[in-house]
Amino acid sequence: MAPPRPISELATIIERNARSLEDGLKGTAEADFSVAFGAELQAHMSPSLEAARSELLETVDELRVRVAGPLGYLIPTLLAAPTLLGVFSTLYMFDIASHVPLSEGGEISYRDLASRCGIPEDETRRLVQAAIAFHVFEEAKPNVSVKHNALSSALAATQIKEIAGFLVEEQALSFGKLAESMRRYPGSGEPGHAAAVLAAREQIAIKQTGVNEEDVPDPSKTYFEYMADDPERVARFRSIMGFTTKIAGFKATYFIDSVPWADKSQCPETIADVGGAGGELCQQILRRFPNIKKATILDLPEVIADVKAPEDLEGRLGFLSYNFFAQKVTHQADAYIFRHIFHDWSDKYCAKILRNLVPALKKGTRIWISDTNVPDLSEGSHMKDQFTRSMDMFMMSGFNAKERNREGWEGMLAGADERFSIVSIVSPKGGQDSVIEVVFDA
């Protein structure tokens, strides 16, 4: 295998081919490579220009992978795959593209679009904004209204709509059965053993039994409760939570660098990490801030069952069994941390978590939230928008929950108790999470 080319060489190849395309298409409708509403859906090029475009796209792809690095490319790709499936299947099912005006400058408010599609306004806005992050649709007015671009208008065309339907309604189910097909029928070669057939048979069985028409017996039972009965899944989840403190964008250092605890006068003596799993965040906090005498993890018994404090933190790091829905907090601390907790829950459940915390709070107690503060969509940060909106779709799909912007955080806190108020929101450069400082009864 040839050694990798320097990334500066890749950039030169990209520039050379971009100039070839611009020069070759000068004076034509395709020259500006626009994806605005009304733009040509497919550029017509000579063989030489098609070769330049192909090399350009291949080189852009290579450059992106190498500059992002293994995790910087892999994690967003894994997250985007189910996000795009969910977004496009919902766009197809509710025919959202057809409800947006197909005219130059035509726009529709998220409220009216939601009414036409028969789905809640908040979910409509979040879904369409996720699509916008991946270049489908454009916002006319931030958080208020949406309009078509060339990509989204194509989804309103019958043939493209049918292609989308075939891929998201049939092929997506097939790929979900691919591993099962390979496990059950290795090397079979029989068409009836294909993943698509397994998926079709399952769908027929579901329709025949009517199981998909039954109401969920207990809608308050969460994904986490279903997971709790499987030790292997619990262990995997705990591992994931620990790993997120180490990957770029989610490193615990973004939180640690953003709190003012290096100043002894502002450093709490005791902290409690609610839902802190194996204590990875608190371990780093304790090593950074020696003035913190004790950190306590409050989490479900099955999550902390086999966890022990490292030798260097014995006596400073402890674990207590706690269910933030079923129990009031009795453990006293100077500050409470919630990292990646509230985005797992809808507002009404977040309110319950916080109300169960209130009995332990004193006037002026600080609550530190490490979670996403969703910014408005930006033309200059599509890749970050893609990650943030993918996370929001993941929360919607997995938990009926959400990522929140400042207005969403303020509304959620006020709905729990009017005595909660936001002191500051710090969004570290390079980090995915913000640090939200909340004070109680100030």
N, C-alpha and C positions, 0 to 999 in steps of 0.2 A: 504494500500500500504506500502511495506517495505521501510524503510529509504534508501536513496541512499548510495551506497557503496563509501568509500573514493577513490579518484582517484589513490592513491598509490596502493590500492588493485586491481583496474582495471589494472594498469601497471603490477602488479605481475601476474595476470591471463594471460595477453598478453604474457609476457615472458615465462611462463610455457608452454603455448600451442605452442609458436614459437619453443621452444626447442623440444617439442614432435614431431613436424613436421620435423624439421631438423634431429633428430635422426632416425625417422621412414623412411625417404626417403634417408638416407645416401647411397651413391654409385649409385643412380639412376639419370637419366637425369633431373628429376624435382627438385633435391635437392637444387639448388641455387635459385629457384623461379624466374628465369629470364624472362623478357619480351623483350629480344633482338631478332633481326631477326633470325628466324630458331628455336626458342624455341617452345616446345610443347604448343598447343593452349589450352589444357585442361589436368590438372594433374589427374592421376589415383591413387586413394587412397583406403586404406582399410576403413571399416566402422568406426574404432576407430580414424583413422587419419582424416577422413572426419568430425567427431564430434569435434575434436580438432580445425580444420580449421574453422568450423562454429562458435564455441565459440569465437575463436580469432577475427573473423570479426565482430561479434556482439559486442564484448567488445571494439574493436577499434572504432566502430561507436558511442557507448555510450560515450567513453572517448572524442572523438572529439567534440561532441555536448556540453558536459559539460564544457570542457576546453575553447571552443570558447565563450560560453555564448549565451544567447538568440539572441541578435542582431549580434554577431560575427558569428553565424551559419546561421541565417535566411537571412540576406542581401546577402551574397555570394551565398546561395542556390537559392534565387529568381533571382539573376543575371545570375547564371550558367544555369538555365533551358532554357530560350530562346536562350542563347548563344550556347548551345550544339545542340539545334534544328537547328539553323541557320548553324552551322558548318557542322553537319552531312548531312543536306539536300543539302548543296553546294558540299560537298565531293561526295555525291551520284550523283547529277545532272551532274557534270562535270567529273565524274569517275576519280577523281584525283589519287586515290590509284593505279589504273591500269597504270598510266603514270609514276610512280616512279619505277625504276628498281627493279625487284624481284630477287635480287641476293645478296649474302654476300658481304658487302662493297659497293654495288652499290649505287650511288648517282646521283642527278640531280640538276642543278642550278635552283633557283626560276625563272630566266629569261626563261630557256628552258621549265620548267614545265608550266609556264604561256602561252608560245607559243603553246604548245601541247594541252592545255585545252581551249585556245581561250579566256582567261580573262586577265585583266591587271596585270603586274608583282607586283605592290605594293599591290593590293588586294589579289593576290595569296599568297604572303609572309605573310601578316597579317592573312589570314584565316588559313594557315597551321601552323603558329606559335601559333595561338589560340588552334588548335588541339594538338600541342605538349605540351602546358601547361596542357592539360588533358591526357597526356601520349600516344597520338596517333601520330606516326612518331617520328623521331629524327632529329635534325640538324646535318649535317655533318660538315659544316663550318658556324659559326654564321652569320646570315643574308645573306648568300650566297647560300647554298645548303642544300638539305634535303635527308634523306634516310629512309627506312622502319625500323620499329621494328615489333615485333610479332603482336601487336594490329592492326597497319595500314595495314600490309600484309594480315590480315584476311579480310579486307574490299575489297580486290581485288578478293577474292574467290566468285564464283557465288552465292552460297547459302547465305553467310553472306551478300553479296551485296543486294540480294533480300529481306532479312530480314530488312536491313537498309532502303531500298526503301519503303517497306510496312509501316514501322513505321513513317518515316519522311514525306512521301507523302500522306498517307491516315489517319493513326491514329492521327497524329499531328493536322490535320484539324478537326477531330472528337472531340478531347479534347477542341478545340477552341469553339465548339458549345455545350459543356456539360452544362454550366450554362443556356443557352437559352433553351435547351431541358428540364431541370428541371423546369424552370420558366413556359414554355408554357404547358407542359404535366406532371404535378406532379403526381407521382405514377401511371402512365398510364399502364406500363407493356407491351405496344404494341411495337413490333420491329420497326414498321414504325415511331415511335416517338423518336427513339434513336438518339443521337447526330451524329453518323456516317451517318445516313440517311439525317439529316438536312444539314450536310456538303456536302454530295453527290448531293443533290438537288440544293444547292447553286452553286456548281461547274458546274452543267449542265446548270443552268440559265445563268451563266456568259459566258459559251461557246456559248450558243444560241444567246445571245445579242451581243457578240463580244466586250463587254465593256473592257475586259482586253487587247484587241489589239489596243485600241485607244491610241494615244500619250497624254501625260500629257499636257494640254493646256498652262500652265505657269510653266515651270520647276524651276523657281526661287522662286515660292511660297513655303514657308517653313512649316514645322510641327507647328511651333509657330504661324504662321498666321492662319492656320486652327483652332488651339486651341483658338485663341483670341476671336472668336465669341461665345465661351461657357464659361460663368463666372465661372461655377462650375469647369471646367478643369483648368482655370487660377488660381483659388484659390488653387486647389490641387497642381499645379506646384509650386506656391509660397511657400506653406507649405513644400513641398519636399526640395526646395532650402534652406529654413531656417533650416530644420531638419539636412541636411548634414553637417552643421557647428557644430553639437553636437555629431554625432556618431563617434566611434573609427575609426581612420584612416583618417577621414575627418574633425576632429575638427578644428575650426578656430585657436585654440592655436598653431597648427603646423606652420601656417603662421605667427601669431603674434610673436612667439618665434624666428622666423628665420629672421625677418627684424631688422635692426640695430637702430631702432628708440628710444631705451632707451637712446642712446647717443644723447643729445640735439643738438649737432652740425650736426648730420645726420638726425634728425627728421624733416619731412616736417611740415609746418604750416597748409597747406591745402591739402586735398586728395579728389579724386573723384573715386568712385567705379562704373565702367561702367558695366551695366547689374546687378547691385547689389540687385535687387528685393526689399525685405522688409527692407534691411539695417542691417541684423543680424550681418554680419561680421564687419561693421563699428561701430556698437554699442560696440562690444567687443574691437575694436581698440581704440576708444575714451576713454573708461574706463581705458584702460591700459596705454595710452600715453597722459597725460594731456597737453603736449606741442602742440598737434595738435588742432588748434583752430576751424577748421571746416571740416566736411566731407559731401560730397554731393553724393547722389545716382542718377545716370543717367540711366533711364530705360523707357520702353514703358508706355504710359499713363494708359493703362488698368492694368498694373502690380502695379503701385504706387498709383492708384486712391484712395484707402481707407487707405493708410499707414500714420501713424503719428509717430513723434519722441517720445520716452519715456520722461517722465517729467524731469528726471535727465540730459537729453541730449538736451533739448529744447535750440535752439540757436546755437547748435554745429552740429546738424544733420539735413540736408535738402534733399529735393527730387525735381528733375527736370525731366520733360518729355523729352525723347530723343530716337531716332531711329538710331542705329549706322550704318545702311545702307543708310538711306535717308537724314541724316543731317551731316553737319560738326560740330565738337565740338567747341563751343564758350566759354564754361565755363573754366576759368583758374584755374589751381591747380598746386601745387608743385610736386605732384606724382599722378599717375593714376594706379588703380588696375583693373585687369581683372581676376576674379575667376570663373573657370569652364565656360569660354566663348569660347575660341578658339577651344576646342575639339568638339564643336558643329558644326564646319564649315570646309569645304574644304579650301585648301590654297588660292584659288582665292577670296573667300568671306572673309577670315581672312585679306587678303591684303586690301580689301575695307574698313573693319573696321578700320584698322590702318591708312590708308590714310585719312580717315575722322577725325582721331585724330590729324594728323600732324599740321593743322592750329593753334591748341591750344598749341603746344609744343615750348619750348624755348631750346636753346642749353644746353645740359646736363640734361634735364628733365628725371626723372626715371619713368619707367613703371614696375610695379610689377605683374607678372603673377603667379597665383596659379593654377597649373594644373599638369597633369601627365607628367613626363619625363620617357618614357618607357625604362627600362633597357634591356640588352640582356637576353635571356632565361638562366635560371640557374638551375642546378640539385639540388641545395640546397634550392630553394625557389619556389617550384611548386605551393603552395597555393597562394602566392602573384602573381605569374605569371598568375594563373587562374583568379584572380580578375582583374588584369590589362588587360589581353587579352580579358576577357569578356566585360570590358568597351569599349575596342577598337571595338569589334564586335557590341556592342550596338550603338556606334557612326556611324559605317559604315551602319548598318541596318536602324537606325532612321533618319540620317541626311546626308548620303553620306560624312561623316566627319571622323576624325581619332584622336587617341591619338598619340603623337609624341615622338621620341627620340631626342637627342641633335641635330643630323644632320637634323632631320625634322623641329625642331624649328628654326635653323639657316637658312634653306632654305626658310621657310615661312616668316621670318622677312626680309630677303634680297629681297624676291619677292615683299614685300610691299614697302620698301624704304631702299636703301643701307645705310642710316644713322642710322638705328637701329642696335645695336650690343649687344650681351649678355655679361654682366659683370660677372655674377656668376650663378650657379645653385646649390641650397642647397636642399638635399633630406633628410628630418628629419627622424630619425630612428623611425619606427612604423607608419609613415604617408603614405598615398597613394599618396598625392600630393607633388610635388616639388615646391620650390619658385624660380622663374626665374627672375633675376634682369636684366632689359634691359635699356640701356641709349640711348638717342637720340642725334645724332650729337656731339659726344664727341670730 
